[in-house]
Amino acid sequence: MKKLAIALTSLLLAAGCTSTLKVTELDSTTNRFATSTAVAPDEIKVSKTFDVDDTKSMLFVRNNFEDIHKVGVYFEDSIDKYGFFDKVVRKDEFERDLIQQGIQDEVGDVSGFASLSKAAGIVGDFLFADVELEAGVGYQVTLRMNVYDARDAEEVFAVERQVTNWAGLDGPLFQPVLNAFFDWIEANSDGVPSAEVAPVEEAMPEAAEPAEAETVEADAEVEPVEETSPETEVTD
């Protein structure tokens, strides 16, 4: 694990502090990260039809780079930006929640599939995602994201993408993979965040229209009064 952390740290430093691990806002129109590239179809390894709304209470994000705290926080915060899951937690946060509920002994080590299945039986259905970074030859970096239903350990979504790390990893690697995950959620959900926001935005200008119509009608009522002024009788 230490050798992996050193290799990944070197790659992240080579990417430049200004271009990697910067959590950004999603585009308000698409509810996706704005990137110049997207995950290719052959990079999607698993994409099953799944009732994701039943598991939106929590996404537990595991990773193979826990020694690099900033990377784990980046993925947690970036997924949380999407606004679908009630909460997105890392391993330490999940363990703290179990302890606070007094069920840590019933669940056991949350690193295993069996323990996570026990947890789902106690706290309710949720998803967990394994995010793995691999340092390749030269500047090659591979990101694998595998998403499972905690209750039965079924793999419901998986993506694998490799890029050359010349100028940061956010735009070419991290964000396209996260966008692909968001696409899968939207395809399997009856109520994604973007679908809920749109009606509110469209309703704002419509609310002002009745007031303008009333003003026009009021002006129209004044005009007949001017036309029936007594000037016509004086002329006769």
Accessible surface in RSA format (square Angstrom, percent):
REM  Atomic radii and reference values for relative SASA: ProtOr
REM  Chains: A
REM  Algorithm: Lee & Richards
REM  Probe-radius: 1.40
REM  Slices: 20
REM RES _ NUM      All-atoms   Total-Side   Main-Chain    Non-polar    All polar
REM                ABS   REL    ABS   REL    ABS   REL    ABS   REL    ABS   REL
RES MET A   1   132.02  68.4  84.72  56.1  47.30 112.6  88.02  74.8  44.00  58.3
RES LYS A   2   157.80  77.0 153.05  93.9   4.76  11.3  95.89  86.3  61.91  65.9
RES LYS A   3   178.69  87.2 172.31 105.7   6.38  15.2 116.95 105.3  61.74  65.8
RES LEU A   4    49.90  27.8  43.64  31.2   6.26  15.7  48.19  33.8   1.71   4.6
RES ALA A   5    11.94  11.0  11.34  17.5   0.60   1.4  11.93  16.8   0.01   0.0
RES ILE A   6   107.80  61.3 104.38  77.8   3.42   8.2 107.44  77.4   0.36   1.0
RES ALA A   7    39.48  36.3  30.68  47.4   8.80  20.0  38.07  53.6   1.42   3.7
RES LEU A   8     2.58   1.4   2.53   1.8   0.05   0.1   2.53   1.8   0.05   0.1
RES THR A   9    54.68  38.9  54.64  55.4   0.04   0.1  45.33  60.9   9.35  14.1
RES SER A  10    62.20  52.6  54.21  72.3   8.00  18.4  34.00  72.4  28.20  39.5
RES LEU A  11    15.24   8.5  14.67  10.5   0.58   1.5  15.24  10.7   0.00   0.0
RES LEU A  12    19.48  10.8  15.23  10.9   4.25  10.7  15.58  10.9   3.90  10.5
RES LEU A  13   119.40  66.5 102.62  73.4  16.79  42.2 103.35  72.6  16.05  43.2
RES ALA A  14    51.07  47.0  16.51  25.5  34.56  78.6  29.41  41.4  21.67  57.4
RES ALA A  15     6.37   5.9   0.00   0.0   6.37  14.5   0.02   0.0   6.35  16.8
RES GLY A  16    25.77  31.8   0.00   N/A  25.77  31.8  25.62  70.3   0.14   0.3
RES CYS A  17    89.64  67.8  77.95  86.9  11.68  27.5  34.02  86.2  55.62  60.0
RES THR A  18   127.21  90.5 103.81 105.2  23.40  55.8  79.00 106.1  48.21  72.9
RES SER A  19    40.50  34.2  28.05  37.4  12.46  28.7  33.05  70.4   7.45  10.4
RES THR A  20     5.47   3.9   3.03   3.1   2.44   5.8   3.03   4.1   2.44   3.7
RES LEU A  21    17.18   9.6   8.28   5.9   8.90  22.4   8.28   5.8   8.90  23.9
RES LYS A  22    94.98  46.3  92.02  56.5   2.96   7.0  50.14  45.1  44.84  47.8
RES VAL A  23    55.67  36.6  25.44  23.0  30.23  72.8  25.87  22.5  29.80  80.8
RES THR A  24    61.32  43.6  55.50  56.3   5.82  13.9  56.44  75.8   4.88   7.4
RES GLU A  25   128.31  73.7 111.73  84.5  16.58  39.5  61.17 118.3  67.14  54.8
RES LEU A  26    23.86  13.3   6.22   4.5  17.64  44.3   6.42   4.5  17.44  46.9
RES ASP A  27    58.89  41.3  47.71  47.5  11.18  26.4  13.92  32.8  44.98  44.9
RES SER A  28   105.23  88.9  71.44  95.3  33.79  77.8  51.17 109.0  54.06  75.7
RES THR A  29   118.27  84.1  92.51  93.8  25.77  61.4  67.27  90.4  51.00  77.1
RES THR A  30    74.61  53.1  61.21  62.0  13.41  32.0  65.01  87.3   9.61  14.5
RES ASN A  31    22.71  15.7  22.60  21.8   0.11   0.3   4.61  11.1  18.09  17.5
RES ARG A  32    31.90  13.4  31.90  16.3   0.00   0.0  20.80  28.4  11.09   6.7
RES PHE A  33     6.17   3.1   1.07   0.7   5.10  13.3   1.18   0.7   4.99  14.3
RES ALA A  34    88.98  81.8  55.17  85.1  33.82  76.9  64.56  90.9  24.42  64.7
RES THR A  35    45.24  32.2   6.26   6.3  38.98  92.9   8.43  11.3  36.81  55.6
RES SER A  36   125.87 106.4  77.76 103.8  48.11 110.8  57.66 122.8  68.20  95.5
RES THR A  37    48.40  34.4  37.29  37.8  11.11  26.5  29.85  40.1  18.56  28.1
RES ALA A  38    76.57  70.4  61.29  94.6  15.28  34.8  62.04  87.4  14.53  38.5
RES VAL A  39    23.77  15.6   2.72   2.5  21.05  50.7   2.72   2.4  21.05  57.1
RES ALA A  40    38.77  35.6  34.38  53.1   4.39  10.0  38.77  54.6   0.00   0.0
RES PRO A  41   122.94  89.6 106.32  96.9  16.62  60.4 113.76  93.9   9.17  57.0
RES ASP A  42   108.01  75.7  91.83  91.4  16.18  38.3  51.64 121.5  56.37  56.2
RES GLU A  43    31.34  18.0  31.25  23.6   0.08   0.2  12.79  24.7  18.55  15.1
RES ILE A  44    53.00  30.2  36.28  27.0  16.72  40.3  36.28  26.1  16.72  45.4
RES LYS A  45   119.24  58.2  88.39  54.2  30.85  73.4  51.70  46.5  67.54  71.9
RES VAL A  46    35.18  23.1  29.07  26.3   6.11  14.7  35.18  30.6   0.00   0.0
RES SER A  47    73.55  62.1  39.39  52.6  34.16  78.7  17.36  37.0  56.19  78.7
RES LYS A  48    90.23  44.0  84.01  51.5   6.22  14.8  58.11  52.3  32.12  34.2
RES THR A  49   137.92  98.1 108.09 109.6  29.83  71.1  72.07  96.8  65.85  99.6
RES PHE A  50    32.48  16.3  25.21  15.6   7.27  18.9  30.88  18.7   1.61   4.6
RES ASP A  51    81.87  57.3  70.00  69.7  11.87  28.1  35.45  83.4  46.42  46.3
RES VAL A  52     0.00   0.0   0.00   0.0   0.00   0.0   0.00   0.0   0.00   0.0
RES ASP A  53    38.57  27.0  28.86  28.7   9.71  23.0  22.56  53.1  16.02  16.0
RES ASP A  54    93.20  65.3  72.82  72.5  20.38  48.2  21.68  51.0  71.53  71.3
RES THR A  55     3.20   2.3   3.20   3.2   0.00   0.0   3.20   4.3   0.00   0.0
RES LYS A  56    64.91  31.7  64.60  39.6   0.31   0.7  31.85  28.7  33.06  35.2
RES SER A  57    51.22  43.3  47.57  63.5   3.65   8.4  41.64  88.7   9.58  13.4
RES MET A  58     8.44   4.4   8.44   5.6   0.00   0.0   6.15   5.2   2.29   3.0
RES LEU A  59     0.00   0.0   0.00   0.0   0.00   0.0   0.00   0.0   0.00   0.0
RES PHE A  60     0.06   0.0   0.06   0.0   0.00   0.0   0.06   0.0   0.00   0.0
RES VAL A  61     1.96   1.3   1.41   1.3   0.55   1.3   1.41   1.2   0.55   1.5
RES ARG A  62    29.95  12.6  29.27  14.9   0.68   1.6  17.76  24.3  12.19   7.4
RES ASN A  63    26.04  18.0   8.09   7.8  17.95  43.2   5.12  12.3  20.92  20.2
RES ASN A  64    33.18  22.9  29.19  28.2   3.99   9.6  26.69  64.2   6.49   6.3
RES PHE A  65     1.51   0.8   0.64   0.4   0.87   2.3   1.25   0.8   0.25   0.7
RES GLU A  66    93.28  53.6  70.89  53.6  22.40  53.3  33.97  65.7  59.32  48.4
RES ASP A  67    95.38  66.8  61.12  60.8  34.26  81.0  20.89  49.2  74.49  74.3
RES ILE A  68    23.90  13.6  20.15  15.0   3.75   9.0  23.55  17.0   0.35   1.0
RES HIS A  69   113.11  61.8 106.27  73.9   6.85  17.5  71.72  73.9  41.39  48.2
RES LYS A  70   112.37  54.8 106.76  65.5   5.61  13.4  74.64  67.2  37.73  40.2
RES VAL A  71     0.14   0.1   0.14   0.1   0.00   0.0   0.14   0.1   0.00   0.0
RES GLY A  72     4.64   5.7   0.00   N/A   4.64   5.7   4.47  12.3   0.17   0.4
RES VAL A  73    41.51  27.3  41.51  37.6   0.00   0.0  41.51  36.1   0.00   0.0
RES TYR A  74     3.47   1.6   1.95   1.1   1.52   4.0   2.93   2.2   0.54   0.7
RES PHE A  75     1.28   0.6   1.28   0.8   0.00   0.0   1.28   0.8   0.00   0.0
RES GLU A  76    15.29   8.8  15.29  11.6   0.00   0.0   4.22   8.2  11.07   9.0
RES ASP A  77    56.36  39.5  54.18  53.9   2.18   5.2  10.78  25.4  45.58  45.5
RES SER A  78     0.48   0.4   0.48   0.6   0.00   0.0   0.00   0.0   0.48   0.7
RES ILE A  79     1.32   0.8   0.14   0.1   1.18   2.8   0.14   0.1   1.18   3.2
RES ASP A  80    75.04  52.6  65.78  65.5   9.25  21.9   7.77  18.3  67.26  67.1
RES LYS A  81    83.35  40.7  57.62  35.4  25.73  61.3  31.36  28.2  51.99  55.4
RES TYR A  82     2.68   1.3   0.77   0.4   1.91   5.0   0.46   0.3   2.22   2.7
RES GLY A  83    50.41  62.2   0.00   N/A  50.41  62.2  26.25  72.0  24.17  54.1
RES PHE A  84     4.68   2.3   0.32   0.2   4.36  11.3   1.27   0.8   3.42   9.8
RES PHE A  85    12.29   6.1   1.08   0.7  11.22  29.2   1.12   0.7  11.17  32.0
RES ASP A  86   105.56  73.9  69.93  69.6  35.63  84.3  29.32  69.0  76.24  76.0
RES LYS A  87    86.08  42.0  83.27  51.1   2.81   6.7  57.17  51.5  28.91  30.8
RES VAL A  88    11.37   7.5   0.79   0.7  10.58  25.5   0.79   0.7  10.58  28.7
RES VAL A  89     9.67   6.4   9.67   8.8   0.00   0.0   9.67   8.4   0.00   0.0
RES ARG A  90    33.60  14.1  33.60  17.1   0.00   0.0  10.23  14.0  23.37  14.2
RES LYS A  91    56.29  27.5  54.41  33.4   1.89   4.5  21.65  19.5  34.64  36.9
RES ASP A  92    61.97  43.4  55.60  55.3   6.37  15.1  36.90  86.8  25.07  25.0
RES GLU A  93    42.33  24.3  41.72  31.6   0.60   1.4  14.40  27.9  27.92  22.8
RES PHE A  94     3.56   1.8   3.56   2.2   0.00   0.0   3.56   2.2   0.00   0.0
RES GLU A  95    63.71  36.6  62.66  47.4   1.04   2.5  21.02  40.6  42.69  34.9
RES ARG A  96   119.78  50.3 117.74  60.0   2.04   4.9  43.90  60.0  75.88  46.0
RES ASP A  97    32.80  23.0  31.58  31.4   1.22   2.9   5.70  13.4  27.09  27.0
RES LEU A  98     3.24   1.8   3.24   2.3   0.00   0.0   3.24   2.3   0.00   0.0
RES ILE A  99   103.65  59.0  94.15  70.1   9.49  22.9  94.15  67.8   9.49  25.8
RES GLN A 100   133.21  74.5  94.15  68.8  39.05  93.0  40.94  87.1  92.27  70.0
RES GLN A 101   101.74  56.9  70.44  51.5  31.30  74.5  39.11  83.2  62.63  47.5
RES GLY A 102    54.20  66.8   0.00   N/A  54.20  66.8  26.69  73.2  27.51  61.6
RES ILE A 103    19.74  11.2  19.45  14.5   0.29   0.7  19.74  14.2   0.00   0.0
RES GLN A 104    71.48  40.0  67.12  49.1   4.36  10.4  27.00  57.5  44.49  33.7
RES ASP A 105   133.33  93.4 103.59 103.1  29.75  70.3  39.62  93.2  93.71  93.5
RES GLU A 106   100.67  57.8  83.73  63.3  16.94  40.3  43.45  84.1  57.22  46.7
RES VAL A 107     1.07   0.7   0.00   0.0   1.07   2.6   0.24   0.2   0.84   2.3
RES GLY A 108    40.02  49.4   0.00   N/A  40.02  49.4  30.62  84.0   9.40  21.1
RES ASP A 109    90.31  63.3  74.77  74.4  15.54  36.7  43.56 102.5  46.75  46.6
RES VAL A 110     0.91   0.6   0.57   0.5   0.34   0.8   0.57   0.5   0.34   0.9
RES SER A 111    55.31  46.7  37.66  50.3  17.64  40.6  31.06  66.1  24.25  34.0
RES GLY A 112    30.94  38.2   0.00   N/A  30.94  38.2  29.76  81.7   1.18   2.6
RES PHE A 113    90.16  45.1  85.32  52.8   4.84  12.6  85.68  51.9   4.49  12.8
RES ALA A 114    74.31  68.3  62.32  96.2  11.99  27.3  70.15  98.8   4.16  11.0
RES SER A 115    17.78  15.0  17.39  23.2   0.39   0.9   0.02   0.0  17.76  24.9
RES LEU A 116     0.00   0.0   0.00   0.0   0.00   0.0   0.00   0.0   0.00   0.0
RES SER A 117    39.54  33.4  35.20  47.0   4.34  10.0  13.46  28.7  26.08  36.5
RES LYS A 118   117.63  57.4 107.69  66.1   9.94  23.7  65.32  58.8  52.31  55.7
RES ALA A 119     0.00   0.0   0.00   0.0   0.00   0.0   0.00   0.0   0.00   0.0
RES ALA A 120     0.15   0.1   0.00   0.0   0.15   0.3   0.00   0.0   0.15   0.4
RES GLY A 121    51.64  63.7   0.00   N/A  51.64  63.7  18.41  50.5  33.23  74.4
RES ILE A 122    75.76  43.1  43.05  32.1  32.71  78.8  47.36  34.1  28.39  77.1
RES VAL A 123    57.23  37.7  18.80  17.0  38.43  92.6  27.24  23.7  29.99  81.3
RES GLY A 124    29.44  36.3   0.00   N/A  29.44  36.3  27.49  75.4   1.95   4.4
RES ASP A 125    46.11  32.3  38.46  38.3   7.65  18.1   4.07   9.6  42.04  41.9
RES PHE A 126     0.79   0.4   0.79   0.5   0.00   0.0   0.79   0.5   0.00   0.0
RES LEU A 127     0.00   0.0   0.00   0.0   0.00   0.0   0.00   0.0   0.00   0.0
RES PHE A 128     0.39   0.2   0.39   0.2   0.00   0.0   0.39   0.2   0.00   0.0
RES ALA A 129     0.00   0.0   0.00   0.0   0.00   0.0   0.00   0.0   0.00   0.0
RES ASP A 130    35.91  25.2  35.66  35.5   0.25   0.6  20.02  47.1  15.89  15.8
RES VAL A 131     1.56   1.0   0.30   0.3   1.27   3.1   0.42   0.4   1.14   3.1
RES GLU A 132    69.42  39.9  69.42  52.5   0.00   0.0  10.69  20.7  58.73  47.9
RES LEU A 133     2.05   1.1   1.34   1.0   0.71   1.8   1.34   0.9   0.71   1.9
RES GLU A 134    71.87  41.3  71.36  54.0   0.51   1.2  21.41  41.4  50.46  41.2
RES ALA A 135    33.66  30.9  10.40  16.1  23.26  52.9  10.40  14.6  23.26  61.6
RES GLY A 136    34.46  42.5   0.00   N/A  34.46  42.5  20.82  57.1  13.63  30.5
RES VAL A 137   139.32  91.7 127.23 115.2  12.09  29.1 133.31 115.8   6.01  16.3
RES GLY A 138    59.49  73.4   0.00   N/A  59.49  73.4  36.36  99.8  23.13  51.8
RES TYR A 139    94.57  44.2  90.24  51.3   4.33  11.3  43.69  32.8  50.88  62.7
RES GLN A 140    54.73  30.6  54.64  39.9   0.09   0.2  23.82  50.7  30.91  23.4
RES VAL A 141     0.89   0.6   0.72   0.7   0.17   0.4   0.89   0.8   0.00   0.0
RES THR A 142     7.77   5.5   7.68   7.8   0.09   0.2   2.13   2.9   5.63   8.5
RES LEU A 143     0.11   0.1   0.11   0.1   0.00   0.0   0.11   0.1   0.00   0.0
RES ARG A 144    61.67  25.9  61.65  31.4   0.02   0.0  24.12  33.0  37.55  22.8
RES MET A 145     0.31   0.2   0.31   0.2   0.00   0.0   0.15   0.1   0.17   0.2
RES ASN A 146    39.01  26.9  39.01  37.7   0.00   0.0   1.98   4.8  37.03  35.8
RES VAL A 147     0.00   0.0   0.00   0.0   0.00   0.0   0.00   0.0   0.00   0.0
RES TYR A 148    33.01  15.4  33.01  18.8   0.00   0.0   8.89   6.7  24.12  29.7
RES ASP A 149    16.54  11.6  16.54  16.5   0.00   0.0   0.00   0.0  16.54  16.5
RES ALA A 150     0.34   0.3   0.00   0.0   0.34   0.8   0.00   0.0   0.34   0.9
RES ARG A 151   109.56  46.0 102.98  52.5   6.58  15.7  49.36  67.5  60.20  36.5
RES ASP A 152    89.86  62.9  61.70  61.4  28.17  66.6  39.65  93.3  50.21  50.1
RES ALA A 153    36.56  33.6  23.55  36.3  13.01  29.6  23.65  33.3  12.91  34.2
RES GLU A 154    66.72  38.3  58.67  44.4   8.05  19.2  26.37  51.0  40.35  32.9
RES GLU A 155    47.73  27.4  43.45  32.9   4.28  10.2  11.57  22.4  36.16  29.5
RES VAL A 156     0.46   0.3   0.46   0.4   0.00   0.0   0.46   0.4   0.00   0.0
RES PHE A 157     2.23   1.1   2.23   1.4   0.00   0.0   2.23   1.4   0.00   0.0
RES ALA A 158     2.81   2.6   2.81   4.3   0.00   0.0   2.81   4.0   0.00   0.0
RES VAL A 159     1.98   1.3   0.00   0.0   1.98   4.8   0.26   0.2   1.72   4.7
RES GLU A 160    61.48  35.3  57.86  43.8   3.62   8.6   6.63  12.8  54.85  44.8
RES ARG A 161    23.32   9.8  21.77  11.1   1.54   3.7   2.03   2.8  21.29  12.9
RES GLN A 162   104.98  58.7  81.82  59.8  23.16  55.1  17.63  37.5  87.34  66.2
RES VAL A 163    18.86  12.4  12.63  11.4   6.23  15.0  18.86  16.4   0.00   0.0
RES THR A 164    51.18  36.4  34.81  35.3  16.36  39.0  17.31  23.3  33.86  51.2
RES ASN A 165     0.74   0.5   0.00   0.0   0.74   1.8   0.05   0.1   0.69   0.7
RES TRP A 166   179.57  72.1 156.67  75.8  22.91  53.8 141.59  75.5  37.98  61.6
RES ALA A 167    82.36  75.7  60.48  93.3  21.88  49.8  64.68  91.1  17.68  46.8
RES GLY A 168     2.61   3.2   0.00   N/A   2.61   3.2   0.82   2.2   1.79   4.0
RES LEU A 169     1.36   0.8   1.36   1.0   0.00   0.0   1.36   1.0   0.00   0.0
RES ASP A 170    11.38   8.0  11.24  11.2   0.14   0.3   8.57  20.2   2.81   2.8
RES GLY A 171    29.18  36.0   0.00   N/A  29.18  36.0  24.06  66.0   5.12  11.5
RES PRO A 172    46.49  33.9  45.48  41.5   1.02   3.7  46.34  38.3   0.16   1.0
RES LEU A 173     0.00   0.0   0.00   0.0   0.00   0.0   0.00   0.0   0.00   0.0
RES PHE A 174     0.00   0.0   0.00   0.0   0.00   0.0   0.00   0.0   0.00   0.0
RES GLN A 175    13.07   7.3  13.07   9.6   0.00   0.0   0.00   0.0  13.07   9.9
RES PRO A 176     2.13   1.6   0.00   0.0   2.13   7.8   0.94   0.8   1.19   7.4
RES VAL A 177     0.36   0.2   0.36   0.3   0.00   0.0   0.36   0.3   0.00   0.0
RES LEU A 178     0.00   0.0   0.00   0.0   0.00   0.0   0.00   0.0   0.00   0.0
RES ASN A 179    18.76  12.9  18.76  18.1   0.00   0.0  11.13  26.8   7.63   7.4
RES ALA A 180    11.85  10.9   5.73   8.8   6.12  13.9   8.25  11.6   3.60   9.5
RES PHE A 181     0.00   0.0   0.00   0.0   0.00   0.0   0.00   0.0   0.00   0.0
RES PHE A 182     0.00   0.0   0.00   0.0   0.00   0.0   0.00   0.0   0.00   0.0
RES ASP A 183    74.89  52.5  69.89  69.6   5.00  11.8  27.13  63.8  47.76  47.6
RES TRP A 184     8.50   3.4   3.18   1.5   5.32  12.5   8.12   4.3   0.38   0.6
RES ILE A 185     0.03   0.0   0.03   0.0   0.00   0.0   0.03   0.0   0.00   0.0
RES GLU A 186    72.61  41.7  62.84  47.5   9.77  23.3  15.19  29.4  57.42  46.9
RES ALA A 187    86.52  79.6  43.66  67.4  42.85  97.5  55.39  78.0  31.13  82.5
RES ASN A 188    25.48  17.6   9.06   8.8  16.42  39.5   8.56  20.6  16.92  16.4
RES SER A 189    17.80  15.0   0.00   0.0  17.80  41.0   0.49   1.0  17.31  24.2
RES ASP A 190   146.26 102.4 108.77 108.3  37.48  88.6  37.71  88.7 108.55 108.3
RES GLY A 191    22.45  27.7   0.00   N/A  22.45  27.7  18.06  49.6   4.39   9.8
RES VAL A 192    10.00   6.6   9.13   8.3   0.86   2.1   9.13   7.9   0.86   2.3
RES PRO A 193    23.72  17.3  20.22  18.4   3.50  12.7  23.60  19.5   0.12   0.8
RES SER A 194    32.90  27.8  22.31  29.8  10.58  24.4  20.23  43.1  12.67  17.7
RES ALA A 195    59.28  54.5  38.55  59.5  20.72  47.1  48.39  68.1  10.89  28.8
RES GLU A 196   108.98  62.6  93.67  70.9  15.31  36.5  41.88  81.0  67.10  54.8
RES VAL A 197    76.47  50.3  73.48  66.5   3.00   7.2  76.47  66.4   0.00   0.0
RES ALA A 198    42.30  38.9  39.24  60.6   3.06   7.0  41.92  59.0   0.38   1.0
RES PRO A 199    76.78  56.0  69.06  63.0   7.72  28.1  72.22  59.6   4.56  28.3
RES VAL A 200   100.14  65.9  95.57  86.5   4.57  11.0  99.74  86.7   0.40   1.1
RES GLU A 201   102.53  58.9  89.49  67.7  13.04  31.1  38.74  74.9  63.79  52.1
RES GLU A 202   114.08  65.5 107.38  81.2   6.70  16.0  43.34  83.8  70.75  57.8
RES ALA A 203    49.88  45.9  45.67  70.5   4.21   9.6  47.03  66.2   2.85   7.6
RES MET A 204   135.84  70.3 126.84  83.9   9.00  21.4 100.31  85.3  35.53  47.1
RES PRO A 205    85.83  62.6  72.64  66.2  13.19  47.9  82.53  68.1   3.29  20.5
RES GLU A 206   107.58  61.8 101.42  76.7   6.16  14.7  31.62  61.2  75.96  62.0
RES ALA A 207    80.03  73.6  51.66  79.7  28.37  64.5  62.97  88.7  17.06  45.2
RES ALA A 208    53.48  49.2  46.12  71.2   7.36  16.7  52.84  74.4   0.64   1.7
RES GLU A 209   106.76  61.3 104.04  78.7   2.72   6.5  35.08  67.9  71.68  58.5
RES PRO A 210    77.58  56.5  69.81  63.6   7.77  28.2  77.27  63.8   0.31   1.9
RES ALA A 211    61.70  56.7  55.24  85.3   6.46  14.7  58.45  82.3   3.25   8.6
RES GLU A 212   116.26  66.7 111.25  84.2   5.01  11.9  45.73  88.5  70.53  57.6
RES ALA A 213    50.92  46.8  43.03  66.4   7.89  18.0  49.57  69.8   1.36   3.6
RES GLU A 214   115.75  66.5 110.02  83.2   5.73  13.7  39.26  75.9  76.49  62.5
RES THR A 215    82.35  58.6  77.05  78.1   5.30  12.6  58.12  78.1  24.24  36.6
RES VAL A 216   101.59  66.8 100.07  90.6   1.52   3.7 100.86  87.6   0.73   2.0
RES GLU A 217   108.12  62.1 104.86  79.3   3.26   7.8  38.14  73.8  69.98  57.1
RES ALA A 218    53.33  49.0  47.78  73.7   5.55  12.6  50.80  71.5   2.54   6.7
RES ASP A 219    83.72  58.6  80.70  80.3   3.03   7.2  26.25  61.8  57.47  57.3
RES ALA A 220    54.45  50.1  46.20  71.3   8.25  18.8  48.79  68.7   5.66  15.0
RES GLU A 221   126.03  72.4 114.10  86.3  11.93  28.4  45.77  88.5  80.26  65.5
RES VAL A 222    84.98  55.9  82.67  74.8   2.31   5.6  84.98  73.8   0.00   0.0
RES GLU A 223   102.69  59.0 102.14  77.3   0.55   1.3  27.23  52.7  75.46  61.6
RES PRO A 224    68.19  49.7  67.11  61.2   1.08   3.9  67.74  55.9   0.45   2.8
RES VAL A 225   106.56  70.1 100.07  90.6   6.50  15.7 102.44  89.0   4.12  11.2
RES GLU A 226   118.91  68.3 102.44  77.5  16.47  39.2  43.60  84.3  75.31  61.5
RES GLU A 227   138.77  79.7 107.91  81.6  30.85  73.5  48.15  93.1  90.62  74.0
RES THR A 228   110.93  78.9  80.99  82.1  29.94  71.3  74.97 100.7  35.96  54.4
RES SER A 229    39.21  33.1  30.63  40.9   8.58  19.8  25.58  54.5  13.63  19.1
RES PRO A 230    94.62  69.0  90.71  82.7   3.91  14.2  94.54  78.1   0.08   0.5
RES GLU A 231   130.71  75.0 125.63  95.0   5.08  12.1  45.80  88.6  84.91  69.3
RES THR A 232    91.90  65.4  86.40  87.6   5.49  13.1  66.15  88.9  25.74  38.9
RES GLU A 233   133.97  76.9 119.55  90.4  14.41  34.3  43.82  84.8  90.15  73.6
RES VAL A 234   128.72  84.7 102.58  92.9  26.14  63.0 110.48  96.0  18.24  49.5
RES THR A 235   119.31  84.9  87.79  89.0  31.51  75.1  72.18  97.0  47.13  71.2
RES ASP A 236   151.79 106.3  87.44  87.0  64.34 152.2  48.41 113.9 103.38 103.1
END  Absolute sums over single chains surface
CHAIN  1 A    12988.8      10484.0       2504.8       7341.8       5647.1
END  Absolute sums over all chains
TOTAL         12988.8      10484.0       2504.8       7341.8       5647.1
